[in-house]
Amino acid sequence: MRILPEYQVLGRPTIDRSYLLLDEGVQLTRPVAFEGPVEGWWYVDLVEVELTEAGLVVHDLYADFLIPPGADRYHVLDLDELGDALGQGQITATQCATVLSNTQRFIDRHLRATGKGSVDRPRQFPPDGIAALERLPCFLE
């Protein structure tokens, strides 16, 4: 996805690669414009995907994650925006419930250590399939 000019960083690529996990309702991106302490971090959006005549349309459903390399911790962002969207009728209660369920599933599948209550290191992030795609050349460049 092309980065809007106002978010581009001189000397860096102008395309972010995003990966949709359709069955999980998430989109993973490692923004090339992230600098300093967040450079190399992943931004994960909770999304809803709609199939239209024009193709897939991805709708951001407000809740997000910010995940550093190694995934030894993570930040959940914008739950207030999710609540505001529900309160203002921008999303339905069913959509909100799906976002909350998908958020927990994402944590369980990709960020938590393998056993419940485990103090082991978290799982490898990004998932192996995404890591393999990251090594491929971008077809938009």
N, CA and C atoms as an extended XYZ file, in Angstrom:
423
Properties=species:S:1:pos:R:3:atomname:S:1:resname:S:1:resid:I:1 pbc="F F F"
N         0.849       -1.149        0.000 N   MET     1
C         0.000        0.000        0.000 CA  MET     1
C         0.907        1.228        0.000 C   MET     1
N         0.664        2.155       -0.915 N   ARG     2
C         1.464        3.369       -0.998 CA  ARG     2
C         1.222        4.252        0.209 C   ARG     2
N         2.303        4.788        0.725 N   ILE     3
C         2.224        5.678        1.875 CA  ILE     3
C         1.902        7.081        1.374 C   ILE     3
N         0.948        7.731        2.018 N   LEU     4
C         0.596        9.100        1.644 CA  LEU     4
C         1.823        9.996        1.805 C   LEU     4
N         1.999       10.954        0.900 N   PRO     5
C         3.201       11.809        0.935 CA  PRO     5
C         3.500       12.431        2.297 C   PRO     5
N         2.488       12.846        3.020 N   GLU     6
C         2.734       13.501        4.310 CA  GLU     6
C         3.289       12.549        5.371 C   GLU     6
N         3.211       11.235        5.124 N   TYR     7
C         3.740       10.262        6.078 CA  TYR     7
C         5.040        9.607        5.592 C   TYR     7
N         5.484        9.947        4.408 N   GLN     8
C         6.712        9.364        3.878 CA  GLN     8
C         7.930        9.920        4.606 C   GLN     8
N         8.956        9.092        4.715 N   VAL     9
C        10.215        9.481        5.345 CA  VAL     9
C        11.285        9.466        4.263 C   VAL     9
N        11.984       10.573        4.130 N   LEU    10
C        13.015       10.712        3.112 CA  LEU    10
C        14.020        9.564        3.189 C   LEU    10
N        14.277        8.944        2.043 N   GLY    11
C        15.240        7.859        1.972 CA  GLY    11
C        14.682        6.492        2.323 C   GLY    11
N        13.412        6.404        2.644 N   ARG    12
C        12.796        5.117        2.978 CA  ARG    12
C        11.829        4.716        1.877 C   ARG    12
N        11.473        3.452        1.812 N   PRO    13
C        10.489        3.025        0.809 CA  PRO    13
C         9.181        3.797        0.969 C   PRO    13
N         8.416        3.857       -0.093 N   THR    14
C         7.128        4.565       -0.069 CA  THR    14
C         5.951        3.585       -0.109 C   THR    14
N         6.260        2.326        0.136 N   ILE    15
C         5.217        1.290        0.143 CA  ILE    15
C         5.312        0.497        1.441 C   ILE    15
N         4.181        0.377        2.131 N   ASP    16
C         4.066       -0.522        3.277 CA  ASP    16
C         3.454       -1.819        2.794 C   ASP    16
N         3.978       -2.917        3.275 N   ARG    17
C         3.403       -4.217        2.961 CA  ARG    17
C         2.478       -4.617        4.104 C   ARG    17
N         1.251       -4.926        3.758 N   SER    18
C         0.263       -5.340        4.743 CA  SER    18
C        -0.193       -6.752        4.430 C   SER    18
N        -0.531       -7.480        5.475 N   TYR    19
C        -0.934       -8.871        5.345 CA  TYR    19
C        -2.258       -9.056        6.060 C   TYR    19
N        -3.247       -9.527        5.326 N   LEU    20
C        -4.563       -9.791        5.905 CA  LEU    20
C        -4.643      -11.248        6.351 C   LEU    20
N        -5.006      -11.450        7.599 N   LEU    21
C        -5.323      -12.788        8.080 CA  LEU    21
C        -6.840      -12.845        8.086 C   LEU    21
N        -7.396      -13.254        6.954 N   LEU    22
C        -8.838      -13.164        6.735 CA  LEU    22
C        -9.649      -13.909        7.782 C   LEU    22
N        -9.188      -15.083        8.170 N   ASP    23
C        -9.948      -15.875        9.137 CA  ASP    23
C        -9.839      -15.342       10.563 C   ASP    23
N        -8.937      -14.368       10.776 N   GLU    24
C        -8.753      -13.815       12.114 CA  GLU    24
C        -9.231      -12.371       12.229 C   GLU    24
N        -9.557      -11.742       11.103 N   GLY    25
C       -10.022      -10.364       11.137 CA  GLY    25
C        -8.948       -9.377       11.532 C   GLY    25
N        -7.712       -9.628       11.086 N   VAL    26
C        -6.607       -8.710       11.399 CA  VAL    26
C        -5.792       -8.401       10.151 C   VAL    26
N        -5.178       -7.233       10.174 N   GLN    27
C        -4.245       -6.810        9.126 CA  GLN    27
C        -2.938       -6.434        9.809 C   GLN    27
N        -1.837       -7.047        9.383 N   LEU    28
C        -0.526       -6.791        9.963 CA  LEU    28
C         0.291       -5.917        9.014 C   LEU    28
N         0.933       -4.898        9.551 N   THR    29
C         1.795       -4.011        8.775 CA  THR    29
C         3.015       -3.687        9.624 C   THR    29
N         4.187       -3.682        8.998 N   ARG    30
C         5.380       -3.169        9.666 CA  ARG    30
C         5.725       -1.865        8.953 C   ARG    30
N         5.212       -0.736        9.456 N   PRO    31
C         5.342        0.538        8.741 CA  PRO    31
C         6.799        0.953        8.524 C   PRO    31
N         7.125        1.263        7.276 N   VAL    32
C         8.485        1.700        6.960 CA  VAL    32
C         8.756        3.111        7.468 C   VAL    32
N         7.712        3.856        7.801 N   ALA    33
C         7.877        5.220        8.305 CA  ALA    33
C         8.136        5.250        9.816 C   ALA    33
N         7.997        4.117       10.499 N   PHE    34
C         8.280        4.098       11.938 CA  PHE    34
C         9.771        4.333       12.141 C   PHE    34
N        10.102        5.294       12.981 N   GLU    35
C        11.496        5.617       13.278 CA  GLU    35
C        11.732        5.581       14.778 C   GLU    35
N        12.998        5.665       15.145 N   GLY    36
C        13.357        5.765       16.556 CA  GLY    36
C        12.938        4.542       17.339 C   GLY    36
N        12.308        4.754       18.503 N   PRO    37
C        12.018        3.619       19.386 CA  PRO    37
C        10.995        2.631       18.834 C   PRO    37
N        10.228        2.999       17.819 N   VAL    38
C         9.242        2.059       17.262 CA  VAL    38
C         9.663        1.499       15.900 C   VAL    38
N        10.875        1.778       15.471 N   GLU    39
C        11.347        1.245       14.188 CA  GLU    39
C        11.370       -0.281       14.242 C   GLU    39
N        10.810       -0.910       13.219 N   GLY    40
C        10.749       -2.370       13.150 CA  GLY    40
C         9.552       -2.979       13.859 C   GLY    40
N         8.747       -2.160       14.515 N   TRP    41
C         7.566       -2.667       15.213 CA  TRP    41
C         6.458       -2.975       14.212 C   TRP    41
N         5.537       -3.812       14.621 N   TRP    42
C         4.375       -4.174       13.818 CA  TRP    42
C         3.158       -3.409       14.304 C   TRP    42
N         2.326       -2.996       13.362 N   TYR    43
C         1.045       -2.366       13.669 CA  TYR    43
C        -0.022       -3.322       13.178 C   TYR    43
N        -0.915       -3.704       14.063 N   VAL    44
C        -1.951       -4.682       13.735 CA  VAL    44
C        -3.314       -4.024       13.922 C   VAL    44
N        -4.090       -4.017       12.860 N   ASP    45
C        -5.448       -3.471       12.889 CA  ASP    45
C        -6.446       -4.609       12.975 C   ASP    45
N        -7.479       -4.443       13.801 N   LEU    46
C        -8.615       -5.344       13.769 CA  LEU    46
C        -9.514       -4.832       12.655 C   LEU    46
N        -9.879       -5.703       11.731 N   VAL    47
C       -10.578       -5.271       10.525 CA  VAL    47
C       -11.761       -6.173       10.201 C   VAL    47
N       -12.578       -5.648        9.319 N   GLU    48
C       -13.667       -6.407        8.708 CA  GLU    48
C       -13.445       -6.301        7.206 C   GLU    48
N       -13.528       -7.413        6.516 N   VAL    49
C       -13.279       -7.421        5.072 CA  VAL    49
C       -14.599       -7.651        4.351 C   VAL    49
N       -14.831       -6.802        3.355 N   GLU    50
C       -16.054       -6.872        2.558 CA  GLU    50
C       -15.673       -7.166        1.105 C   GLU    50
N       -16.347       -8.099        0.509 N   LEU    51
C       -16.136       -8.402       -0.905 CA  LEU    51
C       -17.150       -7.602       -1.716 C   LEU    51
N       -16.643       -6.721       -2.584 N   THR    52
C       -17.503       -5.908       -3.440 CA  THR    52
C       -17.196       -6.238       -4.890 C   THR    52
N       -17.942       -5.652       -5.814 N   GLU    53
C       -17.659       -5.852       -7.233 CA  GLU    53
C       -16.275       -5.329       -7.601 C   GLU    53
N       -15.807       -4.316       -6.876 N   ALA    54
C       -14.490       -3.723       -7.147 CA  ALA    54
C       -13.355       -4.529       -6.508 C   ALA    54
N       -13.679       -5.468       -5.646 N   GLY    55
C       -12.656       -6.260       -4.969 CA  GLY    55
C       -12.859       -6.240       -3.469 C   GLY    55
N       -11.794       -6.533       -2.728 N   LEU    56
C       -11.875       -6.546       -1.273 CA  LEU    56
C       -11.784       -5.124       -0.737 C   LEU    56
N       -12.636       -4.808        0.215 N   VAL    57
C       -12.583       -3.532        0.917 CA  VAL    57
C       -12.325       -3.853        2.382 C   VAL    57
N       -11.282       -3.247        2.944 N   VAL    58
C       -10.906       -3.493        4.329 CA  VAL    58
C       -11.401       -2.328        5.179 C   VAL    58
N       -12.211       -2.643        6.184 N   HIS    59
C       -12.743       -1.631        7.096 CA  HIS    59
C       -12.007       -1.736        8.430 C   HIS    59
N       -11.397       -0.644        8.860 N   ASP    60
C       -10.717       -0.594       10.144 CA  ASP    60
C       -11.779       -0.581       11.241 C   ASP    60
N       -11.657       -1.491       12.199 N   LEU    61
C       -12.625       -1.569       13.293 CA  LEU    61
C       -12.031       -1.070       14.614 C   LEU    61
N       -11.189       -0.057       14.518 N   TYR    62
C       -10.746        0.790       15.625 CA  TYR    62
C        -9.685        0.196       16.533 C   TYR    62
N        -9.834       -1.007       17.032 N   ALA    63
C        -8.860       -1.569       17.970 CA  ALA    63
C        -7.589       -1.962       17.222 C   ALA    63
N        -6.441       -1.714       17.838 N   ASP    64
C        -5.148       -1.968       17.205 CA  ASP    64
C        -4.156       -2.522       18.230 C   ASP    64
N        -3.077       -3.100       17.704 N   PHE    65
C        -1.938       -3.529       18.508 CA  PHE    65
C        -0.685       -2.862       17.973 C   PHE    65
N         0.255       -2.619       18.849 N   LEU    66
C         1.597       -2.209       18.485 CA  LEU    66
C         2.520       -3.246       19.114 C   LEU    66
N         3.300       -3.935       18.257 N   ILE    67
C         4.071       -5.096       18.723 CA  ILE    67
C         5.535       -4.915       18.336 C   ILE    67
N         6.439       -4.934       19.329 N   PRO    68
C         7.860       -4.782       19.021 CA  PRO    68
C         8.458       -6.076       18.485 C   PRO    68
N         9.645       -5.976       17.844 N   PRO    69
C        10.342       -7.196       17.431 CA  PRO    69
C        10.529       -8.103       18.653 C   PRO    69
N        10.336       -9.381       18.450 N   GLY    70
C        10.480      -10.335       19.541 CA  GLY    70
C         9.204      -10.553       20.329 C   GLY    70
N         8.239       -9.652       20.189 N   ALA    71
C         6.915       -9.770       20.822 CA  ALA    71
C         6.998      -10.100       22.307 C   ALA    71
N         7.976       -9.504       23.011 N   ASP    72
C         8.073       -9.763       24.438 CA  ASP    72
C         7.045       -8.964       25.237 C   ASP    72
N         6.363       -8.069       24.546 N   ARG    73
C         5.256       -7.314       25.126 CA  ARG    73
C         4.427       -6.795       23.954 C   ARG    73
N         3.305       -6.195       24.235 N   TYR    74
C         2.494       -5.595       23.173 CA  TYR    74
C         1.620       -4.517       23.794 C   TYR    74
N         1.169       -3.620       22.951 N   HIS    75
C         0.290       -2.543       23.375 CA  HIS    75
C        -1.031       -2.691       22.635 C   HIS    75
N        -2.143       -2.638       23.365 N   VAL    76
C        -3.462       -2.617       22.748 CA  VAL    76
C        -3.879       -1.146       22.703 C   VAL    76
N        -4.288       -0.693       21.529 N   LEU    77
C        -4.582        0.717       21.315 CA  LEU    77
C        -6.027        0.936       20.894 C   LEU    77
N        -6.517        2.101       21.173 N   ASP    78
C        -7.757        2.645       20.609 CA  ASP    78
C        -9.034        1.920       21.008 C   ASP    78
N        -9.033        1.264       22.152 N   LEU    79
C       -10.281        0.664       22.607 CA  LEU    79
C       -11.324        1.739       22.906 C   LEU    79
N       -10.850        2.938       23.249 N   ASP    80
C       -11.782        4.051       23.451 CA  ASP    80
C       -12.491        4.412       22.150 C   ASP    80
N       -11.766        4.347       21.036 N   GLU    81
C       -12.370        4.624       19.731 CA  GLU    81
C       -13.403        3.557       19.379 C   GLU    81
N       -13.118        2.313       19.739 N   LEU    82
C       -14.078        1.231       19.517 CA  LEU    82
C       -15.351        1.504       20.310 C   LEU    82
N       -15.193        1.873       21.582 N   GLY    83
C       -16.352        2.186       22.415 CA  GLY    83
C       -17.133        3.385       21.890 C   GLY    83
N       -16.415        4.425       21.448 N   ASP    84
C       -17.083        5.604       20.895 CA  ASP    84
C       -17.865        5.244       19.636 C   ASP    84
N       -17.251        4.420       18.770 N   ALA    85
C       -17.919        4.016       17.528 CA  ALA    85
C       -19.204        3.244       17.826 C   ALA    85
N       -19.160        2.388       18.831 N   LEU    86
C       -20.361        1.648       19.230 CA  LEU    86
C       -21.410        2.607       19.784 C   LEU    86
N       -20.987        3.496       20.669 N   GLY    87
C       -21.919        4.437       21.277 CA  GLY    87
C       -22.550        5.390       20.281 C   GLY    87
N       -21.829        5.718       19.207 N   GLN    88
C       -22.334        6.649       18.198 CA  GLN    88
C       -23.022        5.943       17.027 C   GLN    88
N       -23.155        4.629       17.115 N   GLY    89
C       -23.851        3.882       16.078 CA  GLY    89
C       -23.057        3.690       14.790 C   GLY    89
N       -21.742        3.889       14.849 N   GLN    90
C       -20.915        3.692       13.654 CA  GLN    90
C       -20.637        2.217       13.394 C   GLN    90
N       -20.732        1.406       14.436 N   ILE    91
C       -20.632       -0.050       14.304 CA  ILE    91
C       -21.755       -0.664       15.128 C   ILE    91
N       -22.076       -1.893       14.827 N   THR    92
C       -23.133       -2.596       15.559 CA  THR    92
C       -22.551       -3.302       16.782 C   THR    92
N       -23.430       -3.724       17.672 N   ALA    93
C       -22.998       -4.500       18.834 CA  ALA    93
C       -22.346       -5.810       18.386 C   ALA    93
N       -22.864       -6.391       17.314 N   THR    94
C       -22.284       -7.635       16.788 CA  THR    94
C       -20.864       -7.392       16.280 C   THR    94
N       -20.649       -6.285       15.547 N   GLN    95
C       -19.296       -5.969       15.082 CA  GLN    95
C       -18.353       -5.751       16.260 C   GLN    95
N       -18.818       -5.052       17.284 N   CYS    96
C       -17.992       -4.803       18.465 CA  CYS    96
C       -17.635       -6.118       19.159 C   CYS    96
N       -18.605       -7.001       19.314 N   ALA    97
C       -18.351       -8.303       19.932 CA  ALA    97
C       -17.339       -9.101       19.122 C   ALA    97
N       -17.438       -9.034       17.786 N   THR    98
C       -16.482       -9.736       16.923 CA  THR    98
C       -15.081       -9.178       17.113 C   THR    98
N       -14.952       -7.854       17.188 N   VAL    99
C       -13.637       -7.243       17.410 CA  VAL    99
C       -13.050       -7.722       18.729 C   VAL    99
N       -13.833       -7.720       19.782 N   LEU   100
C       -13.321       -8.146       21.086 CA  LEU   100
C       -12.909       -9.618       21.065 C   LEU   100
N       -13.712      -10.460       20.438 N   SER   101
C       -13.359      -11.887       20.326 CA  SER   101
C       -12.102      -12.075       19.492 C   SER   101
N       -12.016      -11.364       18.361 N   ASN   102
C       -10.834      -11.476       17.501 CA  ASN   102
C        -9.584      -10.954       18.199 C   ASN   102
N        -9.742       -9.922       19.028 N   THR   103
C        -8.611       -9.396       19.789 CA  THR   103
C        -8.056      -10.469       20.720 C   THR   103
N        -8.939      -11.124       21.461 N   GLN   104
C        -8.481      -12.158       22.383 CA  GLN   104
C        -7.873      -13.340       21.630 C   GLN   104
N        -8.490      -13.754       20.532 N   ARG   105
C        -7.944      -14.868       19.746 CA  ARG   105
C        -6.565      -14.529       19.203 C   ARG   105
N        -6.381      -13.283       18.736 N   PHE   106
C        -5.081      -12.873       18.215 CA  PHE   106
C        -4.021      -12.960       19.313 C   PHE   106
N        -4.341      -12.472       20.498 N   ILE   107
C        -3.410      -12.553       21.628 CA  ILE   107
C        -3.075      -14.008       21.925 C   ILE   107
N        -4.093      -14.852       22.009 N   ASP   108
C        -3.879      -16.258       22.339 CA  ASP   108
C        -3.061      -16.986       21.272 C   ASP   108
N        -3.345      -16.726       20.002 N   ARG   109
C        -2.669      -17.442       18.908 CA  ARG   109
C        -1.255      -16.939       18.637 C   ARG   109
N        -1.022      -15.642       18.810 N   HIS   110
C         0.222      -15.064       18.300 CA  HIS   110
C         1.093      -14.367       19.327 C   HIS   110
N         0.576      -14.072       20.495 N   LEU   111
C         1.367      -13.270       21.428 CA  LEU   111
C         1.624      -13.931       22.769 C   LEU   111
N         0.755      -14.798       23.198 N   ARG   112
C         0.914      -15.466       24.478 CA  ARG   112
C         1.830      -16.662       24.362 C   ARG   112
N         2.485      -16.983       25.456 N   ALA   113
C         3.235      -18.234       25.497 CA  ALA   113
C         2.246      -19.392       25.353 C   ALA   113
N         2.754      -20.565       25.076 N   THR   114
C         1.888      -21.669       24.688 CA  THR   114
C         0.939      -22.166       25.762 C   THR   114
N         1.332      -22.180       27.023 N   GLY   115
C         0.449      -22.709       28.062 CA  GLY   115
C        -0.318      -21.609       28.775 C   GLY   115
N        -1.531      -21.924       29.201 N   LYS   116
C        -2.323      -20.940       29.964 CA  LYS   116
C        -1.581      -20.597       31.240 C   LYS   116
N        -1.423      -19.311       31.491 N   GLY   117
C        -0.723      -18.874       32.681 CA  GLY   117
C         0.776      -19.084       32.603 C   GLY   117
N         1.265      -19.440       31.421 N   SER   118
C         2.680      -19.737       31.241 CA  SER   118
C         3.533      -18.487       31.409 C   SER   118
N         4.706      -18.665       31.979 N   VAL   119
C         5.675      -17.576       32.070 CA  VAL   119
C         6.790      -17.771       31.036 C   VAL   119
N         6.590      -18.730       30.132 N   ASP   120
C         7.550      -18.952       29.052 CA  ASP   120
C         7.569      -17.760       28.122 C   ASP   120
N         8.600      -17.708       27.276 N   ARG   121
C         8.672      -16.637       26.283 CA  ARG   121
C         7.463      -16.707       25.360 C   ARG   121
N         7.026      -15.541       24.859 N   PRO   122
C         5.887      -15.546       23.938 CA  PRO   122
C         6.226      -16.259       22.636 C   PRO   122
N         5.214      -16.485       21.856 N   ARG   123
C         5.399      -17.123       20.548 CA  ARG   123
C         6.214      -16.227       19.635 C   ARG   123
N         6.738      -16.800       18.573 N   GLN   124
C         7.477      -16.048       17.567 CA  GLN   124
C         6.521      -15.118       16.832 C   GLN   124
N         6.908      -13.864       16.671 N   PHE   125
C         6.090      -12.918       15.923 CA  PHE   125
C         6.975      -12.185       14.941 C   PHE   125
N         6.554      -12.018       13.713 N   PRO   126
C         5.263      -12.381       13.159 CA  PRO   126
C         5.147      -13.890       12.946 C   PRO   126
N         3.926      -14.364       12.676 N   PRO   127
C         3.759      -15.785       12.393 CA  PRO   127
C         4.658      -16.225       11.244 C   PRO   127
N         5.052      -17.493       11.246 N   ASP   128
C         5.987      -18.012       10.240 CA  ASP   128
C         5.578      -17.687        8.804 C   ASP   128
N         4.298      -17.821        8.482 N   GLY   129
C         3.843      -17.551        7.119 CA  GLY   129
C         4.077      -16.104        6.710 C   GLY   129
N         3.897      -15.179        7.631 N   ILE   130
C         4.124      -13.760        7.343 CA  ILE   130
C         5.618      -13.488        7.228 C   ILE   130
N         6.405      -14.085        8.102 N   ALA   131
C         7.860      -13.899        8.045 CA  ALA   131
C         8.395      -14.358        6.686 C   ALA   131
N         7.864      -15.455        6.161 N   ALA   132
C         8.292      -15.940        4.840 CA  ALA   132
C         7.920      -14.938        3.749 C   ALA   132
N         6.732      -14.368        3.822 N   LEU   133
C         6.316      -13.366        2.830 CA  LEU   133
C         7.168      -12.102        2.917 C   LEU   133
N         7.565      -11.727        4.109 N   GLU   134
C         8.411      -10.537        4.295 CA  GLU   134
C         9.741      -10.670        3.558 C   GLU   134
N        10.220      -11.887        3.395 N   ARG   135
C        11.513      -12.101        2.726 CA  ARG   135
C        11.406      -12.001        1.210 C   ARG   135
N        10.196      -12.044        0.672 N   LEU   136
C        10.006      -11.950       -0.772 CA  LEU   136
C        10.085      -10.498       -1.227 C   LEU   136
N        10.527      -10.258       -2.468 N   PRO   137
C        10.534       -8.880       -2.968 CA  PRO   137
C         9.104       -8.365       -3.143 C   PRO   137
N         8.940       -7.074       -2.952 N   CYS   138
C         7.635       -6.442       -3.116 CA  CYS   138
C         7.336       -6.295       -4.603 C   CYS   138
N         6.167       -6.729       -5.025 N   PHE   139
C         5.845       -6.666       -6.457 CA  PHE   139
C         5.392       -5.275       -6.889 C   PHE   139
N         5.215       -4.337       -5.975 N   LEU   140
C         4.814       -2.973       -6.337 CA  LEU   140
C         5.995       -2.051       -6.586 C   LEU   140
N         7.180       -2.484       -6.202 N   GLU   141
C         8.352       -1.606       -6.372 CA  GLU   141
C         8.981       -1.771       -7.725 C   GLU   141
